[in-house]
């Protein structure tokens, strides 16, 4: 092998082989037939319905997709609209999960492309492309029927855009990137924050160009008009209904409520320490060539993270860097870590040539250790299998709680159970309902929420109760779990 591995075809073929094997393993996630509550709700929103629609209700059009997204979701709705057209081809769980998987592949390609752009070494770039695969949240979001993988890709493309535009700006490229961002900001609200910060850098690039005033105005409009059109849509067709005053959502963490979340648990403290380390590096950029090389990336990472901390400090955005709800700013930080790791690998290979022999075995060993995280293990995915092994003919009245209602409706109306016991669905089923997201702000406590649902002892007219959590229904000694299940209850 060459020390830098730059032109080593054997290494390239081995890496490609490991990618193929890894994709074979993670592709099993596409065949997960159970859509949990948020996923099933997302599916029905794309049909112009919602989590609480009646069984067998007729699908509706695009206008109803927008309306239901506004009242039963907490995002701008771009993914719901995209999914609406996606399901015109098929409603199969495999086809549905293939959509977020496409974005996941885009994430990997973005990491590989940026790594190659920075390191000029394709083999090392391909090696670094495995990092998102090793992060459990990224893998899970890569197959979950939600907008998260779309959001992650949009955030990473923001970095790609800046790396390209810092060297070459034209009206055509500005317009194209404006169109790209106008699409991705419809994924989730946190993506708007990312693109806002990225856009400040883009506008700065335009400002320092030696152009006439008219040329600069043309450049700014070419970039910003597509984004402004999307923002107008988002405000009038989503935000004003979902959270007009951008109030806190009760179940999410905000620094304004507890500043200690910046430092606890230890993972958060490590994350904040890394951002502080980046700030120190930025002020030392003129002393070290390697830091100056990544000046833009470091500056962007700091700006985005500080902005999100500020937003959480004033109670406008949750802050939990390792949560899927804050995955966008974590994605930018991850790119910074990947860049540093790539430089570390290359510099050590130059110093210690023998390390080249450990790269492939180490990668295989790490993938082996992380093998369990490569397959999604949804907490409630046993609901589908419980139906498979439970003869519902033995039950005359079945109560399904709010959490499982959209999941079971998908299974029987579109999913794997569509052709099973047609005569028993939906006649035997009574479905509980939730409260729309628009009303579930900090003003409603968990106790208030529980009061909206029946207690277990008030459900004794049913002979099968499907619920994952007893807490919402109150403890009762009159119900017991069916053997081998965690959410199918029968009377004692």
C-alpha positions in Angstrom: 0.0 0.0 0.0 1.0 3.6 -0.6 1.4 5.4 2.7 -1.3 7.9 1.8 -3.5 5.2 0.3 -4.4 7.8 -2.4 -3.9 5.6 -5.5 -4.2 2.2 -3.9 -6.8 0.2 -5.9 -6.7 -2.8 -3.6 -7.7 -0.6 -0.7 -10.5 1.0 -2.8 -11.9 -2.4 -3.8 -11.9 -3.6 -0.2 -13.7 -0.5 1.0 -16.3 -0.8 -1.7 -16.8 -4.4 -0.7 -17.3 -3.5 3.0 -19.8 -0.8 1.9 -21.8 -3.4 -0.1 -21.8 -5.8 2.9 -22.8 -3.0 5.2 -25.7 -1.9 3.0 -26.9 -5.5 2.8 -27.0 -5.6 6.6 -28.7 -2.2 7.1 -31.2 -2.9 4.2 -33.0 -5.2 6.6 -34.4 -2.0 8.2 -36.4 -1.3 5.1 -38.4 -4.4 5.8 -39.7 -3.3 9.2 -43.5 -3.5 8.7 -44.5 -1.7 11.9 -44.9 2.1 11.7 -44.8 3.6 15.2 -47.1 6.5 16.2 -45.2 9.4 14.6 -44.5 7.4 11.4 -48.1 6.1 11.0 -49.3 9.7 11.7 -46.9 11.0 9.1 -48.3 8.4 6.6 -51.9 9.4 7.2 -51.0 13.1 6.9 -49.6 12.4 3.5 -53.0 11.0 2.6 -54.8 14.2 3.7 -55.9 12.5 6.9 -54.3 12.4 10.4 -53.5 10.2 13.4 -57.1 10.3 14.6 -59.0 9.9 11.3 -61.7 7.3 11.3 -60.9 3.7 10.1 -61.3 3.2 6.3 -61.7 6.9 5.7 -61.2 8.0 2.1 -57.9 9.6 1.1 -57.9 13.3 0.3 -56.0 15.7 -1.8 -53.0 17.9 -1.5 -54.8 20.8 0.2 -55.9 18.4 2.9 -52.3 17.2 3.3 -51.3 20.8 4.0 -54.2 21.3 6.4 -53.6 18.1 8.4 -49.9 18.7 8.5 -50.6 22.2 10.0 -52.7 20.8 12.8 -51.2 17.3 13.5 -47.5 17.9 13.0 -44.7 20.1 14.2 -42.8 20.7 11.0 -43.3 22.9 7.9 -44.8 20.0 5.9 -42.4 19.6 3.0 -41.9 15.9 3.8 -45.6 15.3 4.0 -46.1 16.8 0.6 -43.3 14.8 -0.9 -44.6 11.6 0.8 -48.1 12.4 -0.7 -46.7 12.0 -4.2 -44.4 9.1 -3.2 -47.3 7.0 -2.0 -49.0 7.4 -5.4 -46.7 4.5 -6.4 -47.1 2.2 -3.4 -48.2 2.2 0.3 -45.9 -0.7 1.1 -43.7 -0.2 4.2 -40.7 -1.1 2.1 -41.5 1.6 -0.4 -42.3 4.1 2.3 -39.0 3.5 4.2 -37.1 3.7 0.9 -37.8 7.5 0.8 -35.9 8.4 4.0 -33.2 5.9 3.0 -32.6 7.9 -0.2 -31.8 11.0 1.9 -29.6 8.8 4.1 -27.6 7.7 1.1 -27.3 11.4 0.2 -25.9 12.0 3.7 -23.2 9.4 3.1 -22.3 10.9 -0.3 -22.1 14.4 1.2 -19.7 13.2 3.8 -17.6 11.4 1.2 -17.6 14.4 -1.1 -16.7 16.9 1.5 -14.0 14.7 2.9 -12.5 14.3 -0.6 -12.8 18.1 -1.1 -10.8 18.7 2.0 -8.3 15.8 2.0 -7.9 15.2 -1.8 -7.8 11.5 -1.0 -10.7 9.3 -2.2 -9.8 6.2 -0.2 -9.7 8.2 3.1 -12.9 10.0 2.1 -14.6 6.6 1.6 -13.4 5.5 4.9 -14.8 8.6 6.6 -18.1 7.9 4.9 -18.8 5.1 7.4 -19.0 7.5 10.3 -22.8 8.3 9.8 -23.5 4.6 9.6 -21.9 4.1 13.0 -24.1 6.7 14.7 -27.3 5.0 15.9 -29.5 8.1 15.5 -28.4 8.6 11.9 -29.2 4.9 11.1 -32.6 5.1 12.8 -33.5 8.4 11.1 -32.3 6.9 7.8 -35.2 4.5 7.7 -37.8 6.2 9.9 -40.8 7.7 8.0 -40.1 11.2 9.2 -38.4 14.3 7.9 -35.2 13.9 9.9 -33.0 12.4 7.2 -34.2 15.1 4.8 -33.1 17.7 7.5 -29.7 16.1 8.0 -29.0 16.1 4.3 -30.1 19.7 4.0 -27.8 20.8 6.8 -24.8 19.0 5.2 -25.6 20.5 1.8 -25.3 23.9 3.4 -21.6 23.1 4.1 -21.2 21.8 0.5 -22.7 25.0 -0.9 -20.3 27.2 1.1 -17.3 25.2 0.1 -18.3 25.6 -3.5 -19.4 29.2 -3.4 -16.4 30.5 -1.5 -14.3 29.9 -4.6 -16.8 30.4 -7.5 -20.0 32.5 -7.4 -22.3 33.0 -10.4 -26.0 33.9 -10.6 -26.7 30.4 -12.0 -25.1 28.7 -9.0 -26.7 31.0 -6.5 -30.1 30.4 -8.0 -29.6 26.6 -8.0 -28.5 26.6 -4.4 -31.4 28.9 -3.5 -33.8 26.3 -5.0 -32.1 23.4 -3.2 -32.4 25.2 0.2 -36.0 26.3 -0.5 -36.7 22.5 -0.7 -34.8 21.4 2.4 -36.1 24.2 4.7 -39.5 22.7 4.4 -38.3 19.6 6.2 -38.2 20.9 9.8 -38.0 24.3 11.5 -34.5 23.7 12.8 -33.4 23.4 9.2 -34.5 27.0 8.7 -32.1 28.1 11.4 -29.3 26.2 9.6 -30.0 27.8 6.2 -30.4 31.2 7.8 -26.8 31.0 9.1 -25.5 29.5 5.9 -27.3 32.3 4.0 -25.5 35.0 6.0 -22.2 33.5 4.8 -23.5 33.4 1.2 -24.5 37.0 1.3 -21.1 37.9 2.7 -19.4 36.1 -0.2 -21.6 38.2 -2.6 -20.8 41.4 -0.7 -17.0 41.1 -0.9 -17.1 40.4 -4.7 -16.0 43.1 -7.0 -19.3 43.7 -8.7 -21.5 46.6 -9.4 -24.4 47.4 -7.2 -26.9 46.1 -9.7 -24.9 42.9 -10.1 -24.9 42.3 -6.4 -28.6 42.9 -6.1 -29.2 40.5 -8.9 -27.0 37.9 -7.2 -28.8 38.3 -3.9 -32.2 38.1 -5.4 -31.2 35.0 -7.5 -30.3 33.2 -4.3 -32.9 34.5 -1.8 -36.1 34.6 -3.8 -36.6 30.8 -3.9 -35.9 30.6 -0.2 -38.3 33.5 0.6 -41.1 31.9 -1.4 -40.7 28.7 0.7 -40.6 30.8 3.9 -43.8 32.6 3.0 -45.5 29.2 2.4 -44.1 27.8 5.7 -45.3 30.8 7.7 -48.9 31.1 6.3 -49.6 27.4 5.9 -47.8 25.8 8.9 -46.3 28.0 11.6 -49.3 30.2 12.3 -51.4 27.1 13.0 -48.8 25.0 14.8 -47.1 27.5 17.0 -47.8 31.1 16.1 -45.9 32.5 19.1 -43.2 29.8 19.0 -44.0 28.6 22.5 -42.2 25.8 24.2 -43.4 22.3 23.7 -44.0 20.6 27.1 -42.0 17.4 26.5 -38.8 19.0 25.1 -35.7 20.4 27.0 -35.0 24.1 26.9 -32.1 25.9 28.4 -34.5 28.7 29.5 -36.0 26.2 31.9 -32.8 24.6 33.2 -29.4 26.0 32.2 -27.8 22.8 33.7 -28.8 20.8 30.6 -25.7 22.4 29.0 -23.5 20.3 31.3 -25.6 17.3 32.2 -25.5 14.5 31.4 -21.8 14.1 30.6 -22.5 13.8 26.9 -23.8 17.4 26.8 -20.7 18.6 28.8 -18.4 17.0 26.3 -20.3 18.5 23.4 -20.2 22.0 24.9 -16.5 21.5 25.7 -15.8 20.7 22.0 -17.6 23.9 20.9 -15.5 25.8 23.4 -12.4 24.1 21.9 -13.4 25.2 18.4 -13.7 28.8 19.6 -10.2 28.7 20.9 -9.0 27.1 17.6 -10.7 29.8 15.6 -8.8 32.6 17.4 -5.6 30.7 16.7 -6.3 30.3 13.0 -3.4 32.6 11.9 -0.9 30.6 13.9 -1.6 27.2 12.3 -2.1 26.4 8.6 -4.4 23.5 9.3 -6.8 25.6 11.3 -6.8 28.3 8.6 -7.7 25.6 6.1 -10.9 24.9 8.0 -11.6 28.4 9.0 -14.9 28.5 7.2 -16.1 25.2 8.6 -15.0 26.0 12.2 -16.6 29.5 12.0 -19.9 28.0 10.6 -20.0 25.3 13.3 -19.4 27.8 16.1 -22.0 30.2 14.7 -24.7 27.6 14.3 -24.1 26.1 17.8 -24.0 29.4 19.5 -27.2 30.5 17.7 -29.1 27.3 18.8 -27.9 27.8 22.4 -29.2 31.3 22.3 -32.6 30.2 20.8 -32.9 27.6 23.6 -31.9 30.2 26.2 -34.8 32.4 25.2 -37.1 29.4 25.0 -37.6 29.2 21.3 -35.9 25.8 20.5 -35.1 22.7 22.5 -31.4 21.9 23.1 -30.2 18.3 23.3 -27.4 17.8 20.8 -27.6 14.0 20.6 -31.3 13.9 20.2 -33.0 13.6 16.8 -34.8 16.9 17.5 -31.5 18.7 17.4 -29.9 16.6 14.7 -29.3 19.5 12.3 -26.7 21.4 14.3 -25.2 18.1 15.5 -24.7 17.2 11.8 -22.6 20.3 11.2 -20.5 19.6 14.3 -20.0 16.1 13.1 -18.6 17.3 9.7 -16.1 19.3 11.7 -15.1 16.2 13.7 -14.8 14.2 10.4 -12.5 16.8 8.9 -10.2 16.8 11.9 -10.3 13.0 12.0 -9.3 12.8 8.3 -6.4 15.1 8.8 -5.3 13.1 11.9 -5.4 9.8 9.8 -3.4 11.3 7.0 -0.8 12.9 9.2 -0.3 9.7 11.2 0.0 7.6 8.1 2.8 9.8 6.9 4.6 9.4 10.3 3.8 5.8 11.0 3.6 3.8 7.7 2.7 0.6 9.6 -0.7 2.0 10.6 -1.9 1.4 7.0 -2.2 -2.3 7.8 -4.6 -1.7 10.7 -7.1 0.5 8.9 -9.2 -2.2 7.3 -9.1 -4.6 10.3 -10.0 -1.7 12.6 -13.0 -0.7 10.4 -14.3 -4.3 10.3 -13.8 -4.6 14.1 -15.7 -1.4 14.8 -18.6 -2.4 12.4 -18.7 -5.8 14.3 -18.9 -4.0 17.6 -21.7 -1.8 16.3 -23.6 -4.5 14.5 -26.6 -4.3 16.8 -27.0 -0.6 16.2 -27.1 -1.2 12.4 -30.6 -2.8 12.8 -33.5 -0.7 14.0 -35.1 -2.1 17.1 -38.3 -0.2 17.6 -39.8 -0.4 21.1 -43.3 -1.2 20.0 -42.7 -3.1 16.9 -44.1 -6.3 18.5 -47.6 -5.0 17.8 -47.5 -6.4 14.3 -46.1 -9.8 15.5 -48.7 -9.9 18.3 -51.5 -9.7 15.7 -49.8 -12.4 13.7 -49.8 -14.8 16.6 -53.1 -13.7 18.2 -56.4 -15.0 16.8 -58.6 -11.9 17.0 -61.7 -14.0 16.3 -61.5 -14.9 20.0 -62.3 -11.3 20.9 -65.6 -9.4 20.3 -64.6 -5.9 21.3 -61.1 -4.5 21.0 -60.0 -1.1 22.4 -56.9 0.5 20.9 -55.3 3.4 22.8 -54.3 6.6 21.1 -50.7 5.6 20.7 -51.4 2.4 18.8 -54.4 3.6 16.8 -52.7 5.0 13.7 -50.2 2.1 13.8 -52.9 -0.5 13.7 -55.0 1.4 11.1 -52.0 1.4 8.8 -51.4 -2.3 9.3 -55.0 -3.3 8.5 -55.7 -0.7 5.8 -52.4 -0.5 3.9 -49.8 -2.7 5.5 -49.0 -6.4 6.1 -52.4 -7.2 7.7 -54.5 -5.7 4.9 -55.7 -9.1 3.7 -56.0 -10.6 7.2 -59.4 -11.1 8.8 -61.2 -8.4 6.7 -64.5 -9.2 8.4 -63.1 -8.3 11.8 -61.7 -4.9 10.9 -62.8 -2.3 11.7 -66.1 -3.6 13.2 -64.5 -5.0 16.4 -62.1 -2.1 17.0 -62.6 1.1 19.0 -59.8 3.6 18.5 -58.7 6.1 21.1 -57.8 9.6 20.0 -55.0 12.0 20.9 -55.0 15.8 21.1 -53.5 17.7 18.2 -50.0 19.1 18.5 -51.2 22.6 18.2 -52.8 22.4 21.7 -50.0 20.4 23.4 -47.9 23.3 24.7 -46.5 23.9 28.1 -50.0 24.9 29.4 -51.0 21.2 29.3 -49.4 19.0 31.9 -49.0 15.2 31.7 -51.7 14.9 34.4 -54.1 17.0 32.3 -53.2 14.8 29.3 -54.0 11.6 31.1 -57.4 12.9 32.2 -58.4 13.0 28.6 -58.2 9.2 28.3 -60.2 6.4 30.0 -59.0 4.4 33.0 -58.5 0.7 32.6 -61.4 -0.1 34.9 -63.7 1.9 32.6 -62.8 -0.3 29.7 -64.1 -3.6 31.1 -66.7 -3.8 28.4 -63.8 -4.7 26.0 -62.2 -8.1 26.0 -58.9 -7.0 24.5 -57.0 -3.8 25.3 -54.0 -2.8 23.2 -51.8 -0.2 24.9 -48.0 0.1 25.5 -48.3 2.1 28.7 -50.5 1.3 31.7 -49.7 4.7 33.3 -52.1 6.5 31.0 -55.0 4.3 32.1 -54.2 3.7 35.8 -53.1 0.5 37.4 -55.7 -2.3 37.5 -55.6 -5.9 38.8 -58.4 -6.8 36.5 -56.2 -7.0 33.4 -53.2 -9.2 32.5 -50.8 -9.4 29.6 -51.2 -12.1 27.0 -48.2 -14.3 27.3 -45.4 -13.3 25.0 -46.7 -9.7 24.5 -46.0 -6.4 26.1 -49.1 -4.4 25.0 -52.0 -6.9 24.5 -54.1 -7.1 27.7 -57.0 -9.4 28.5 -59.2 -9.7 31.6 -58.0 -11.9 34.4 
